[in-house]
Amino acid sequence: MENHNAPSAHPFSDADRAAVYQAIFNRRDVRGQFLPTPVPDEVLSRVLMAAHHAPSVGFMQPWNFLLVRSDEVKQRVHGVFSAANREAAQMFPDEKREIYSSLKLQGILEAPLNLCITCDRTRSGPVVIGRTHMPTMDLYSSVCAVQNLWLAARAEGLGVGWVSIFHEKALQDALGIPHHIVPVAYLCIGYVSHFKDKPELEQAGWLPRLPINDLVYFEQWGATDSAQNDPLTAALGAMQAAIQHQQVFPK
């Protein structure tokens, strides 16, 4: 007799589940390790399709994918970045400014492929399921597309670097994007010589990774003391320590 109480959505196999977490924990924001090797169209089609299958509020799918391969357009975008980056350096205090100026924050010219993921906030009309009271949900949906692409790219051995130091209107003009379309992410994509063991900003001493147990609350904002959640707290702490020592889903 059929058991109607049995779960119909089975978990992945151990190997498949480990691969998902490996992509998450080993994903990196790549700036300086790009190789000139072209990205094959069949690989690019897979990561773009992964991005297109991201969740979106009201199933509005607000994204577009603007591919940039030409040196001329890359140079134009790089100029927009350089102008904003000079301004950004002056915003940090002296002790941070020196570190900031030493960081490589983009790979626009080195990466064989650049990609701008956008959000068309008008795509499904003025009233969208799930966006009636939180209008920014369409922007968050496009960010989900970025994350899908990033994880798929890591699984394919592709590095991805997110460049966000732009004046929005200047980037729109450089790429011919209508001003009602929001450029959510400008990504540099390509094969790389290596992936760093830790995020580059963490290695450079810019900021440490925050302890996850400082970020988890129970039932109410700021509530961290809950005896019934002690096992979860212990498990999270143990897992963070294992990841720091590269003992969970190693490369």
C-alpha positions, 0 to 999 in steps of 0.5 A: 500500500502506498504511504501517503505520509512518506516524503516525496521530495528526497534529499540529494545523494551525499556526493551531490549534497557535498558538491552544493556546499563545496560550491558555496564555501569555495566561491570567491570574488575574483579580481586578479587571477583571470586567464585569457582563455575564452569561455566556451558558449556551452559553459556560458549557456549553462551558467546563464540558464542557472541565473535565469532559474533564480527565484523571483517575486511574482515570477516577474523575472526582472533580469536581463544579461548584457554580455560584454566581450569587446575591448572598446566597451571594457575600456569605457567601463574601466574608465567609469570604474577608475573615476569612481574608485579615485573618489572612493579612496578619499572616503576612507580614514588614513589607516584604511586608505592605504590598504584600500589603494593596494587592493585590486578591486576589479578585473574588467580588462583582464577577464575575457567576459564581462556581464551586467545583470540588470533589473527591469522594475516595470516588467510585470506592471505596477502591481506584482504579487509579493511586491505590493508592500515591499517594492524592492523585492524585484531588486532582490530577485535579480540578486538571486540571479547573480548568486545562482550564476556565481555558484554555477560558475564556481562549479564550472571552474570559472572565477567571478568578480563583482564590481560595484564601484560605479556611478550608476548613471555613468555605467548606464551610459557606458552600456547604453542601458535605459535609465529606468533599468537598474544595473544590479551587478557588473561581473567579470568572468573567466577561467582563473589560475587559482582560487584563494583559500579565503576571501581576498579582503579577509586575507588582506586584513580588511575585515574578519569573517563574523562568528555566525553565533553572533548573528543568529537570534531566537524568537525576537530580535537580539535574543541569543539566550535559548537553552533549547537551541544550545545544540544548534549553537554548538553545531554552528560553532563547530562547523564554522571552525571546521570551515576555517580549517578547511575540513568541511567539503575540502577542494 
